[in-house]
Amino acid sequence: MSEKKDMDLTLKIWRQKDAQDKGQMVNYPVKSISPDSSFLEMLDVLNEDLVNKGDEPVAFDHDCREGICGMCSLYINGEAHGPDRKVTTCQLHMRKFKDGDTITIEPWRANAFPVLKDLVVDRSSFDRIQQAGGFISVNTSGNTQDANAIPISKIDADNAMDAATCIGCGACVATCKNASAMLFVSAKVAQFSLLPQGKVERKERVLNMVHQMDLEGFGNCTNTGACEVECPKGISLENIAIMNTEYLKASISKKA
């Protein structure tokens, strides 16, 4: 079996010098890209070439490069995190592309994720949603109970763990036609509401987090399902059903 040869590519990248700039797409050729390199390594090659020419490098977010932090959020050829499934951009490899391809790279597009520069967006709206209710008041320091002291069904434990894998990258928002954050918020609500430690604030939590989500300007969910498809961690739409149930119960309880 012959090895894949290095690739020459054309990159169409969104360049925007700051939040006030109108921005535009700019074409860049990159040559001799190894199919075994990651997408971010390919961007590093481009930026090194730009710096050597005295040009401004392309700004993009990245941190762990291990698929666990969610920073590397890029919209690639019309797909959040690119053409692969259940991977972040830093886990995407150039073998998914072909020699001579043109690759379009954009930032997340959502009013609640304003572009700061080039491919970098401000996702602090997610932080504010979590701060509105994503916590528990149970004392976990100095008075920690043994892990086996609180009976939890395996189904609830597994579902809570699945919801907790959300890394807050925002792919769900970027891929949703309404820029909805329902999958993200529901994952955080479900993560806590399924476990005993999180039930203390369950009513206030869902009401406050949904309220903050609306204040941030995210759109409504219309059950298209694209968010689950594009989520790098495979967060299930079932979490939205859990959150809707929690929200209904909390709303009724508040009125009673």
CYANA upper distance limits for C-alpha pairs under 8 A (distance plus 0.5 A):
  4 LYS  CA     35 PRO  CA      7.25
  5 LYS  CA     34 SER  CA      7.68
  5 LYS  CA     35 PRO  CA      7.81
  6 ASP  CA     31 LYS  CA      8.47
  6 ASP  CA     32 SER  CA      5.38
  6 ASP  CA     33 ILE  CA      5.57
  6 ASP  CA     34 SER  CA      5.15
  6 ASP  CA     35 PRO  CA      6.75
  6 ASP  CA     99 ASP  CA      7.99
  7 MET  CA     31 LYS  CA      6.79
  7 MET  CA     32 SER  CA      5.60
  7 MET  CA     33 ILE  CA      5.40
  7 MET  CA     34 SER  CA      6.97
  7 MET  CA     35 PRO  CA      7.67
  7 MET  CA     98 LYS  CA      7.45
  7 MET  CA     99 ASP  CA      4.96
  7 MET  CA    100 GLY  CA      7.39
  8 ASP  CA     29 PRO  CA      7.90
  8 ASP  CA     30 VAL  CA      6.30
  8 ASP  CA     31 LYS  CA      4.74
  8 ASP  CA     32 SER  CA      6.09
  8 ASP  CA     33 ILE  CA      6.93
  8 ASP  CA     99 ASP  CA      6.02
  8 ASP  CA    100 GLY  CA      6.03
  8 ASP  CA    101 ASP  CA      8.23
  9 LEU  CA     29 PRO  CA      6.34
  9 LEU  CA     30 VAL  CA      5.83
  9 LEU  CA     31 LYS  CA      6.83
  9 LEU  CA     33 ILE  CA      8.44
  9 LEU  CA     99 ASP  CA      6.84
  9 LEU  CA    100 GLY  CA      5.53
  9 LEU  CA    101 ASP  CA      5.86
  9 LEU  CA    102 THR  CA      6.50
  9 LEU  CA    103 ILE  CA      7.98
 10 THR  CA     27 ASN  CA      7.19
 10 THR  CA     28 TYR  CA      6.22
 10 THR  CA     29 PRO  CA      5.01
 10 THR  CA     30 VAL  CA      6.77
 10 THR  CA    100 GLY  CA      7.60
 10 THR  CA    101 ASP  CA      6.90
 10 THR  CA    102 THR  CA      5.12
 10 THR  CA    103 ILE  CA      6.78
 11 LEU  CA     26 VAL  CA      8.47
 11 LEU  CA     27 ASN  CA      6.03
 11 LEU  CA     28 TYR  CA      5.50
 11 LEU  CA     29 PRO  CA      6.61
 11 LEU  CA     30 VAL  CA      7.86
 11 LEU  CA    102 THR  CA      6.25
 11 LEU  CA    103 ILE  CA      5.44
 11 LEU  CA    104 THR  CA      6.50
 11 LEU  CA    105 ILE  CA      7.73
 12 LYS  CA     25 MET  CA      6.53
 12 LYS  CA     26 VAL  CA      6.00
 12 LYS  CA     27 ASN  CA      5.02
 12 LYS  CA     28 TYR  CA      6.95
 12 LYS  CA    102 THR  CA      7.58
 12 LYS  CA    103 ILE  CA      6.51
 12 LYS  CA    104 THR  CA      5.11
 12 LYS  CA    105 ILE  CA      6.58
 13 ILE  CA     25 MET  CA      5.82
 13 ILE  CA     26 VAL  CA      5.84
 13 ILE  CA     27 ASN  CA      6.89
 13 ILE  CA     28 TYR  CA      8.10
 13 ILE  CA    104 THR  CA      6.53
 13 ILE  CA    105 ILE  CA      5.36
 13 ILE  CA    106 GLU  CA      6.69
 14 TRP  CA     23 GLY  CA      7.40
 14 TRP  CA     24 GLN  CA      6.14
 14 TRP  CA     25 MET  CA      4.94
 14 TRP  CA     26 VAL  CA      6.83
 14 TRP  CA    105 ILE  CA      6.99
 14 TRP  CA    106 GLU  CA      5.80
 14 TRP  CA    107 PRO  CA      7.80
 14 TRP  CA    118 ASP  CA      6.33
 14 TRP  CA    119 LEU  CA      7.19
 15 ARG  CA     23 GLY  CA      6.08
 15 ARG  CA     24 GLN  CA      6.05
 15 ARG  CA     25 MET  CA      6.53
 15 ARG  CA     26 VAL  CA      7.10
 15 ARG  CA     58 VAL  CA      7.84
 15 ARG  CA    117 LYS  CA      7.90
 15 ARG  CA    118 ASP  CA      4.95
 15 ARG  CA    119 LEU  CA      7.83
 16 GLN  CA     21 ASP  CA      6.38
 16 GLN  CA     22 LYS  CA      7.28
 16 GLN  CA     23 GLY  CA      4.71
 16 GLN  CA     24 GLN  CA      7.16
 16 GLN  CA    115 VAL  CA      8.49
 16 GLN  CA    116 LEU  CA      8.42
 16 GLN  CA    117 LYS  CA      5.77
 16 GLN  CA    118 ASP  CA      4.96
 16 GLN  CA    119 LEU  CA      8.45
 17 LYS  CA     21 ASP  CA      6.55
 17 LYS  CA     23 GLY  CA      7.71
 17 LYS  CA    116 LEU  CA      8.44
 17 LYS  CA    117 LYS  CA      5.77
 17 LYS  CA    118 ASP  CA      6.84
 18 ASP  CA    115 VAL  CA      8.07
 18 ASP  CA    116 LEU  CA      5.90
 18 ASP  CA    117 LYS  CA      5.25
 18 ASP  CA    118 ASP  CA      8.08
 19 ALA  CA    114 PRO  CA      7.74
 19 ALA  CA    115 VAL  CA      6.23
 19 ALA  CA    116 LEU  CA      5.24
 19 ALA  CA    117 LYS  CA      6.90
 23 GLY  CA    118 ASP  CA      8.40
 30 VAL  CA     45 VAL  CA      8.38
 30 VAL  CA     46 LEU  CA      6.85
 33 ILE  CA     37 SER  CA      7.86
 33 ILE  CA     42 MET  CA      7.22
 33 ILE  CA     94 MET  CA      8.36
 34 SER  CA     94 MET  CA      7.61
 35 PRO  CA     93 HIS  CA      7.29
 35 PRO  CA     94 MET  CA      5.09
 35 PRO  CA     95 ARG  CA      4.84
 35 PRO  CA     96 LYS  CA      8.38
 35 PRO  CA     97 PHE  CA      8.41
 36 ASP  CA     93 HIS  CA      6.75
 36 ASP  CA     94 MET  CA      6.74
 36 ASP  CA     95 ARG  CA      6.80
 37 SER  CA     41 GLU  CA      6.49
 37 SER  CA     42 MET  CA      7.17
 37 SER  CA     93 HIS  CA      6.31
 37 SER  CA     94 MET  CA      6.42
 38 SER  CA     42 MET  CA      6.88
 38 SER  CA     90 CYS  CA      6.80
 38 SER  CA     91 GLN  CA      6.99
 38 SER  CA     92 LEU  CA      6.20
 38 SER  CA     93 HIS  CA      4.70
 38 SER  CA     94 MET  CA      6.35
 39 PHE  CA     43 LEU  CA      6.99
 39 PHE  CA     89 THR  CA      7.05
 39 PHE  CA     90 CYS  CA      6.69
 39 PHE  CA     91 GLN  CA      8.06
 39 PHE  CA     92 LEU  CA      6.15
 39 PHE  CA     93 HIS  CA      5.99
 39 PHE  CA     94 MET  CA      6.40
 40 LEU  CA     44 ASP  CA      6.66
 40 LEU  CA     89 THR  CA      7.70
 40 LEU  CA     90 CYS  CA      6.23
 41 GLU  CA     45 VAL  CA      6.83
 42 MET  CA     46 LEU  CA      6.97
 42 MET  CA     94 MET  CA      8.37
 43 LEU  CA     47 ASN  CA      6.63
 44 ASP  CA     48 GLU  CA      6.56
 45 VAL  CA     49 ASP  CA      6.83
 46 LEU  CA     50 LEU  CA      6.75
 46 LEU  CA     57 PRO  CA      8.48
 47 ASN  CA     51 VAL  CA      6.53
 47 ASN  CA     57 PRO  CA      5.38
 47 ASN  CA     58 VAL  CA      6.78
 48 GLU  CA     52 ASN  CA      6.67
 48 GLU  CA     57 PRO  CA      8.13
 49 ASP  CA     53 LYS  CA      6.85
 50 LEU  CA     54 GLY  CA      6.80
 50 LEU  CA     55 ASP  CA      5.48
 50 LEU  CA     56 GLU  CA      6.98
 50 LEU  CA     57 PRO  CA      6.22
 51 VAL  CA     55 ASP  CA      5.90
 51 VAL  CA     56 GLU  CA      6.98
 51 VAL  CA     57 PRO  CA      6.64
 58 VAL  CA    118 ASP  CA      6.94
 58 VAL  CA    119 LEU  CA      8.06
 59 ALA  CA    117 LYS  CA      7.00
 59 ALA  CA    118 ASP  CA      6.02
 59 ALA  CA    119 LEU  CA      6.46
 59 ALA  CA    120 VAL  CA      6.94
 60 PHE  CA     72 CYS  CA      7.80
 60 PHE  CA    118 ASP  CA      7.46
 60 PHE  CA    119 LEU  CA      5.48
 60 PHE  CA    120 VAL  CA      5.68
 61 ASP  CA     71 MET  CA      5.97
 61 ASP  CA     72 CYS  CA      5.68
 61 ASP  CA     73 SER  CA      7.51
 61 ASP  CA    119 LEU  CA      7.92
 61 ASP  CA    120 VAL  CA      6.34
 62 HIS  CA     71 MET  CA      5.50
 62 HIS  CA     72 CYS  CA      5.13
 62 HIS  CA     90 CYS  CA      8.37
 63 ASP  CA     69 CYS  CA      7.53
 63 ASP  CA     71 MET  CA      6.76
 63 ASP  CA     72 CYS  CA      7.85
 64 CYS  CA     68 ILE  CA      7.41
 64 CYS  CA     69 CYS  CA      6.68
 65 ARG  CA     69 CYS  CA      8.50
 65 ARG  CA     72 CYS  CA      8.37
 65 ARG  CA     90 CYS  CA      5.66
 65 ARG  CA     91 GLN  CA      7.65
 66 GLU  CA     90 CYS  CA      7.39
 66 GLU  CA     91 GLN  CA      7.42
 67 GLY  CA     87 VAL  CA      7.42
 67 GLY  CA     88 THR  CA      5.97
 67 GLY  CA     89 THR  CA      8.41
 67 GLY  CA     90 CYS  CA      6.99
 67 GLY  CA     91 GLN  CA      6.77
 68 ILE  CA    167 ILE  CA      6.91
 69 CYS  CA    167 ILE  CA      6.43
 69 CYS  CA    168 GLY  CA      8.43
 69 CYS  CA    169 CYS  CA      8.02
 70 GLY  CA     88 THR  CA      7.55
 70 GLY  CA    167 ILE  CA      5.96
 70 GLY  CA    168 GLY  CA      6.63
 70 GLY  CA    169 CYS  CA      4.67
 70 GLY  CA    170 GLY  CA      8.42
 71 MET  CA    169 CYS  CA      6.71
 72 CYS  CA     88 THR  CA      7.41
 72 CYS  CA     89 THR  CA      6.16
 72 CYS  CA     90 CYS  CA      6.76
 72 CYS  CA    169 CYS  CA      8.28
 73 SER  CA     80 ALA  CA      7.87
 73 SER  CA     81 HIS  CA      6.79
 73 SER  CA     88 THR  CA      7.90
 73 SER  CA     89 THR  CA      6.97
 73 SER  CA    107 PRO  CA      7.80
 73 SER  CA    108 TRP  CA      7.64
 73 SER  CA    169 CYS  CA      6.78
 73 SER  CA    170 GLY  CA      7.94
 73 SER  CA    171 ALA  CA      7.67
 74 LEU  CA     80 ALA  CA      6.70
 74 LEU  CA     81 HIS  CA      5.96
 74 LEU  CA     82 GLY  CA      8.07
 74 LEU  CA     89 THR  CA      7.14
 74 LEU  CA    105 ILE  CA      7.19
 74 LEU  CA    106 GLU  CA      6.61
 74 LEU  CA    107 PRO  CA      5.89
 74 LEU  CA    108 TRP  CA      6.97
 74 LEU  CA    119 LEU  CA      7.49
 75 TYR  CA     79 GLU  CA      5.92
 75 TYR  CA     80 ALA  CA      5.04
 75 TYR  CA     81 HIS  CA      6.30
 75 TYR  CA     82 GLY  CA      7.01
 75 TYR  CA    105 ILE  CA      6.20
 75 TYR  CA    106 GLU  CA      5.46
 75 TYR  CA    107 PRO  CA      6.20
 75 TYR  CA    108 TRP  CA      6.62
 75 TYR  CA    174 ALA  CA      8.27
 76 ILE  CA     80 ALA  CA      6.73
 76 ILE  CA     81 HIS  CA      6.70
 76 ILE  CA     82 GLY  CA      5.12
 76 ILE  CA     83 PRO  CA      7.97
 76 ILE  CA    103 ILE  CA      7.46
 76 ILE  CA    104 THR  CA      6.20
 76 ILE  CA    105 ILE  CA      5.25
 76 ILE  CA    106 GLU  CA      7.01
 77 ASN  CA     82 GLY  CA      7.10
 77 ASN  CA     83 PRO  CA      8.14
 77 ASN  CA    103 ILE  CA      6.49
 77 ASN  CA    104 THR  CA      5.43
 77 ASN  CA    105 ILE  CA      7.00
 78 GLY  CA     82 GLY  CA      8.07
 78 GLY  CA    104 THR  CA      8.13
 79 GLU  CA     83 PRO  CA      6.87
 79 GLU  CA    175 THR  CA      7.53
 79 GLU  CA    230 GLU  CA      8.02
 80 ALA  CA    108 TRP  CA      8.46
 80 ALA  CA    171 ALA  CA      6.02
 80 ALA  CA    174 ALA  CA      7.14
 80 ALA  CA    175 THR  CA      6.69
 80 ALA  CA    230 GLU  CA      6.73
 81 HIS  CA     87 VAL  CA      7.55
 81 HIS  CA     88 THR  CA      5.92
 81 HIS  CA     89 THR  CA      5.13
 81 HIS  CA     92 LEU  CA      8.06
 81 HIS  CA    171 ALA  CA      7.86
 81 HIS  CA    230 GLU  CA      8.26
 81 HIS  CA    232 PRO  CA      8.25
 82 GLY  CA     89 THR  CA      7.18
 82 GLY  CA     92 LEU  CA      7.68
 83 PRO  CA     96 LYS  CA      7.74
 84 ASP  CA     92 LEU  CA      7.23
 84 ASP  CA     96 LYS  CA      7.94
 85 ARG  CA    229 VAL  CA      8.25
 85 ARG  CA    230 GLU  CA      7.37
 85 ARG  CA    232 PRO  CA      7.16
 86 LYS  CA    230 GLU  CA      7.67
 86 LYS  CA    231 CYS  CA      6.79
 86 LYS  CA    232 PRO  CA      4.27
 86 LYS  CA    233 LYS  CA      6.03
 86 LYS  CA    234 GLY  CA      6.69
 87 VAL  CA     91 GLN  CA      6.10
 87 VAL  CA     92 LEU  CA      6.95
 87 VAL  CA    232 PRO  CA      5.16
 87 VAL  CA    233 LYS  CA      7.80
 88 THR  CA     92 LEU  CA      7.02
 88 THR  CA    232 PRO  CA      6.11
 92 LEU  CA     96 LYS  CA      8.24
 97 PHE  CA    101 ASP  CA      7.24
106 GLU  CA    119 LEU  CA      6.57
107 PRO  CA    115 VAL  CA      7.72
107 PRO  CA    118 ASP  CA      7.74
107 PRO  CA    119 LEU  CA      4.91
107 PRO  CA    120 VAL  CA      6.89
107 PRO  CA    121 VAL  CA      7.25
108 TRP  CA    113 PHE  CA      7.44
108 TRP  CA    115 VAL  CA      8.44
108 TRP  CA    119 LEU  CA      8.25
108 TRP  CA    121 VAL  CA      7.37
108 TRP  CA    170 GLY  CA      8.37
108 TRP  CA    171 ALA  CA      8.26
108 TRP  CA    174 ALA  CA      5.68
109 ARG  CA    113 PHE  CA      7.41
109 ARG  CA    114 PRO  CA      8.33
109 ARG  CA    174 ALA  CA      6.21
110 ALA  CA    114 PRO  CA      7.32
110 ALA  CA    173 VAL  CA      7.66
110 ALA  CA    174 ALA  CA      6.98
110 ALA  CA    179 ALA  CA      6.32
110 ALA  CA    218 PHE  CA      8.37
111 ASN  CA    217 GLY  CA      7.39
111 ASN  CA    218 PHE  CA      7.95
112 ALA  CA    123 ARG  CA      8.00
112 ALA  CA    125 SER  CA      7.15
112 ALA  CA    216 GLU  CA      6.47
112 ALA  CA    217 GLY  CA      6.23
112 ALA  CA    218 PHE  CA      6.62
113 PHE  CA    121 VAL  CA      6.13
113 PHE  CA    122 ASP  CA      5.71
113 PHE  CA    123 ARG  CA      5.87
113 PHE  CA    125 SER  CA      7.93
114 PRO  CA    121 VAL  CA      5.98
114 PRO  CA    122 ASP  CA      6.02
114 PRO  CA    123 ARG  CA      8.32
115 VAL  CA    119 LEU  CA      7.67
115 VAL  CA    120 VAL  CA      6.44
115 VAL  CA    121 VAL  CA      4.71
115 VAL  CA    122 ASP  CA      6.81
116 LEU  CA    120 VAL  CA      6.12
116 LEU  CA    121 VAL  CA      5.71
116 LEU  CA    122 ASP  CA      6.82
117 LYS  CA    121 VAL  CA      7.60
123 ARG  CA    127 ASP  CA      7.88
123 ARG  CA    170 GLY  CA      8.31
124 SER  CA    128 ARG  CA      6.89
125 SER  CA    129 ILE  CA      6.83
125 SER  CA    213 MET  CA      8.44
125 SER  CA    216 GLU  CA      6.74
126 PHE  CA    130 GLN  CA      6.85
126 PHE  CA    168 GLY  CA      7.76
127 ASP  CA    131 GLN  CA      6.60
128 ARG  CA    132 ALA  CA      6.64
128 ARG  CA    212 GLN  CA      7.80
129 ILE  CA    133 GLY  CA      7.61
129 ILE  CA    134 GLY  CA      8.11
129 ILE  CA    185 VAL  CA      8.14
129 ILE  CA    209 MET  CA      5.82
129 ILE  CA    210 VAL  CA      8.32
129 ILE  CA    212 GLN  CA      6.00
129 ILE  CA    213 MET  CA      6.53
130 GLN  CA    134 GLY  CA      5.01
130 GLN  CA    135 PHE  CA      8.25
130 GLN  CA    188 LYS  CA      8.19
130 GLN  CA    209 MET  CA      7.33
131 GLN  CA    135 PHE  CA      8.12
132 ALA  CA    205 ARG  CA      7.79
132 ALA  CA    208 ASN  CA      6.16
132 ALA  CA    209 MET  CA      5.94
132 ALA  CA    212 GLN  CA      7.28
133 GLY  CA    204 GLU  CA      7.73
133 GLY  CA    205 ARG  CA      4.96
133 GLY  CA    206 VAL  CA      7.71
133 GLY  CA    208 ASN  CA      6.53
133 GLY  CA    209 MET  CA      6.16
134 GLY  CA    188 LYS  CA      7.15
134 GLY  CA    189 VAL  CA      7.79
134 GLY  CA    192 PHE  CA      8.47
134 GLY  CA    205 ARG  CA      7.25
134 GLY  CA    209 MET  CA      8.16
135 PHE  CA    198 GLY  CA      8.20
136 ILE  CA    192 PHE  CA      8.36
136 ILE  CA    197 GLN  CA      7.21
136 ILE  CA    198 GLY  CA      6.02
136 ILE  CA    200 VAL  CA      7.86
136 ILE  CA    201 GLU  CA      7.29
137 SER  CA    200 VAL  CA      7.99
137 SER  CA    201 GLU  CA      8.22
138 VAL  CA    197 GLN  CA      6.80
139 ASN  CA    143 ASN  CA      6.93
139 ASN  CA    144 THR  CA      7.43
140 THR  CA    144 THR  CA      5.51
140 THR  CA    145 GLN  CA      8.46
145 GLN  CA    149 ALA  CA      7.04
146 ASP  CA    150 ILE  CA      8.45
150 ILE  CA    196 PRO  CA      8.33
152 ILE  CA    156 ASP  CA      7.31
152 ILE  CA    157 ALA  CA      7.02
152 ILE  CA    195 LEU  CA      7.78
152 ILE  CA    196 PRO  CA      8.26
153 SER  CA    157 ALA  CA      6.71
154 LYS  CA    158 ASP  CA      6.40
155 ILE  CA    159 ASN  CA      6.60
156 ASP  CA    160 ALA  CA      6.47
156 ASP  CA    194 LEU  CA      6.29
156 ASP  CA    195 LEU  CA      7.50
157 ALA  CA    161 MET  CA      6.64
157 ALA  CA    194 LEU  CA      7.96
157 ALA  CA    195 LEU  CA      7.62
158 ASP  CA    162 ASP  CA      6.64
159 ASN  CA    163 ALA  CA      6.74
159 ASN  CA    191 GLN  CA      8.17
159 ASN  CA    194 LEU  CA      8.14
160 ALA  CA    164 ALA  CA      6.60
160 ALA  CA    190 ALA  CA      7.03
160 ALA  CA    191 GLN  CA      4.99
160 ALA  CA    192 PHE  CA      7.61
160 ALA  CA    194 LEU  CA      6.44
160 ALA  CA    195 LEU  CA      7.59
161 MET  CA    165 THR  CA      7.01
161 MET  CA    191 GLN  CA      7.42
162 ASP  CA    166 CYS  CA      8.41
162 ASP  CA    191 GLN  CA      8.50
162 ASP  CA    235 ILE  CA      7.48
163 ALA  CA    187 ALA  CA      5.28
163 ALA  CA    188 LYS  CA      7.38
163 ALA  CA    190 ALA  CA      7.03
163 ALA  CA    191 GLN  CA      5.77
163 ALA  CA    235 ILE  CA      6.79
163 ALA  CA    236 SER  CA      8.31
163 ALA  CA    239 ASN  CA      7.87
164 ALA  CA    187 ALA  CA      7.20
164 ALA  CA    188 LYS  CA      7.39
164 ALA  CA    191 GLN  CA      6.02
165 THR  CA    233 LYS  CA      6.94
165 THR  CA    235 ILE  CA      8.11
166 CYS  CA    184 PHE  CA      7.61
166 CYS  CA    187 ALA  CA      7.21
166 CYS  CA    188 LYS  CA      8.40
166 CYS  CA    233 LYS  CA      6.80
166 CYS  CA    235 ILE  CA      7.17
167 ILE  CA    233 LYS  CA      8.28
168 GLY  CA    184 PHE  CA      7.09
170 GLY  CA    174 ALA  CA      6.78
170 GLY  CA    181 ALA  CA      8.28
170 GLY  CA    184 PHE  CA      8.02
171 ALA  CA    175 THR  CA      6.52
171 ALA  CA    227 CYS  CA      7.57
171 ALA  CA    230 GLU  CA      7.03
171 ALA  CA    231 CYS  CA      6.47
171 ALA  CA    232 PRO  CA      8.26
172 CYS  CA    176 CYS  CA      6.59
172 CYS  CA    179 ALA  CA      8.28
172 CYS  CA    180 SER  CA      7.83
172 CYS  CA    181 ALA  CA      7.18
172 CYS  CA    183 LEU  CA      7.09
172 CYS  CA    184 PHE  CA      7.68
172 CYS  CA    226 ALA  CA      7.95
172 CYS  CA    227 CYS  CA      4.71
172 CYS  CA    228 GLU  CA      7.58
172 CYS  CA    230 GLU  CA      7.19
172 CYS  CA    231 CYS  CA      6.59
173 VAL  CA    178 ASN  CA      8.36
173 VAL  CA    179 ALA  CA      5.07
173 VAL  CA    180 SER  CA      5.71
173 VAL  CA    181 ALA  CA      5.87
173 VAL  CA    227 CYS  CA      7.69
174 ALA  CA    179 ALA  CA      6.59
175 THR  CA    179 ALA  CA      7.67
175 THR  CA    226 ALA  CA      6.93
175 THR  CA    227 CYS  CA      6.63
175 THR  CA    230 GLU  CA      7.55
176 CYS  CA    180 SER  CA      6.58
176 CYS  CA    224 THR  CA      8.38
176 CYS  CA    226 ALA  CA      6.76
176 CYS  CA    227 CYS  CA      6.60
178 ASN  CA    218 PHE  CA      8.16
178 ASN  CA    219 GLY  CA      5.37
178 ASN  CA    220 ASN  CA      6.71
178 ASN  CA    221 CYS  CA      7.52
179 ALA  CA    218 PHE  CA      6.28
179 ALA  CA    219 GLY  CA      5.61
179 ALA  CA    220 ASN  CA      8.11
180 SER  CA    218 PHE  CA      5.63
180 SER  CA    219 GLY  CA      4.84
180 SER  CA    220 ASN  CA      5.85
180 SER  CA    221 CYS  CA      6.20
181 ALA  CA    185 VAL  CA      6.71
181 ALA  CA    213 MET  CA      7.71
181 ALA  CA    218 PHE  CA      6.56
181 ALA  CA    219 GLY  CA      7.73
181 ALA  CA    221 CYS  CA      8.48
182 MET  CA    186 SER  CA      6.25
182 MET  CA    220 ASN  CA      8.15
182 MET  CA    221 CYS  CA      6.95
182 MET  CA    240 ILE  CA      7.02
183 LEU  CA    187 ALA  CA      6.61
183 LEU  CA    227 CYS  CA      7.48
183 LEU  CA    228 GLU  CA      8.21
183 LEU  CA    235 ILE  CA      7.92
183 LEU  CA    236 SER  CA      8.38
183 LEU  CA    237 LEU  CA      7.26
183 LEU  CA    239 ASN  CA      7.56
183 LEU  CA    240 ILE  CA      6.63
184 PHE  CA    188 LYS  CA      7.10
185 VAL  CA    189 VAL  CA      6.69
185 VAL  CA    209 MET  CA      7.62
185 VAL  CA    210 VAL  CA      7.88
185 VAL  CA    213 MET  CA      8.32
186 SER  CA    190 ALA  CA      6.31
186 SER  CA    239 ASN  CA      5.79
186 SER  CA    240 ILE  CA      5.58
186 SER  CA    242 ILE  CA      7.75
186 SER  CA    243 MET  CA      5.73
187 ALA  CA    191 GLN  CA      6.40
187 ALA  CA    235 ILE  CA      7.78
187 ALA  CA    239 ASN  CA      6.27
187 ALA  CA    240 ILE  CA      8.07
188 LYS  CA    192 PHE  CA      7.26
189 VAL  CA    193 SER  CA      6.55
189 VAL  CA    202 ARG  CA      8.37
189 VAL  CA    205 ARG  CA      7.73
189 VAL  CA    206 VAL  CA      6.73
189 VAL  CA    243 MET  CA      6.79
190 ALA  CA    194 LEU  CA      6.35
190 ALA  CA    239 ASN  CA      6.57
190 ALA  CA    242 ILE  CA      6.88
190 ALA  CA    243 MET  CA      6.94
191 GLN  CA    195 LEU  CA      7.81
192 PHE  CA    196 PRO  CA      8.45
192 PHE  CA    197 GLN  CA      7.72
192 PHE  CA    198 GLY  CA      4.94
192 PHE  CA    199 LYS  CA      7.47
192 PHE  CA    202 ARG  CA      8.04
193 SER  CA    198 GLY  CA      5.78
193 SER  CA    199 LYS  CA      5.88
193 SER  CA    202 ARG  CA      6.26
194 LEU  CA    198 GLY  CA      7.80
194 LEU  CA    199 LYS  CA      8.08
195 LEU  CA    199 LYS  CA      7.19
196 PRO  CA    200 VAL  CA      8.33
198 GLY  CA    202 ARG  CA      6.81
201 GLU  CA    205 ARG  CA      6.11
202 ARG  CA    206 VAL  CA      6.83
202 ARG  CA    246 GLU  CA      8.20
203 LYS  CA    207 LEU  CA      6.93
203 LYS  CA    246 GLU  CA      7.65
203 LYS  CA    247 TYR  CA      7.89
203 LYS  CA    249 LYS  CA      8.25
203 LYS  CA    250 ALA  CA      5.35
204 GLU  CA    208 ASN  CA      6.40
204 GLU  CA    250 ALA  CA      7.96
205 ARG  CA    209 MET  CA      6.46
206 VAL  CA    210 VAL  CA      6.48
206 VAL  CA    243 MET  CA      7.66
206 VAL  CA    246 GLU  CA      7.21
206 VAL  CA    247 TYR  CA      6.28
206 VAL  CA    250 ALA  CA      8.07
207 LEU  CA    211 HIS  CA      6.55
207 LEU  CA    247 TYR  CA      6.77
207 LEU  CA    250 ALA  CA      7.50
207 LEU  CA    251 SER  CA      8.01
208 ASN  CA    212 GLN  CA      6.61
209 MET  CA    213 MET  CA      6.59
210 VAL  CA    214 ASP  CA      6.82
211 HIS  CA    215 LEU  CA      6.80
212 GLN  CA    216 GLU  CA      6.71
213 MET  CA    217 GLY  CA      7.35
213 MET  CA    218 PHE  CA      6.76
214 ASP  CA    218 PHE  CA      6.47
214 ASP  CA    219 GLY  CA      8.22
225 GLY  CA    229 VAL  CA      7.22
225 GLY  CA    237 LEU  CA      7.73
226 ALA  CA    230 GLU  CA      6.69
227 CYS  CA    231 CYS  CA      6.41
228 GLU  CA    234 GLY  CA      6.49
228 GLU  CA    235 ILE  CA      6.42
228 GLU  CA    236 SER  CA      6.42
228 GLU  CA    237 LEU  CA      6.81
229 VAL  CA    234 GLY  CA      7.59
230 GLU  CA    234 GLY  CA      8.20
231 CYS  CA    235 ILE  CA      6.82
235 ILE  CA    239 ASN  CA      8.30
237 LEU  CA    241 ALA  CA      7.55
238 GLU  CA    242 ILE  CA      6.89
239 ASN  CA    243 MET  CA      6.64
240 ILE  CA    244 ASN  CA      6.58
241 ALA  CA    245 THR  CA      6.71
242 ILE  CA    246 GLU  CA      6.69
243 MET  CA    247 TYR  CA      6.46
244 ASN  CA    248 LEU  CA      6.61
245 THR  CA    249 LYS  CA      6.73
246 GLU  CA    250 ALA  CA      6.59
247 TYR  CA    251 SER  CA      6.51
248 LEU  CA    252 ILE  CA      6.72
249 LYS  CA    253 SER  CA      6.61
250 ALA  CA    254 LYS  CA      6.57
251 SER  CA    255 LYS  CA      6.92
252 ILE  CA    256 ALA  CA      6.72
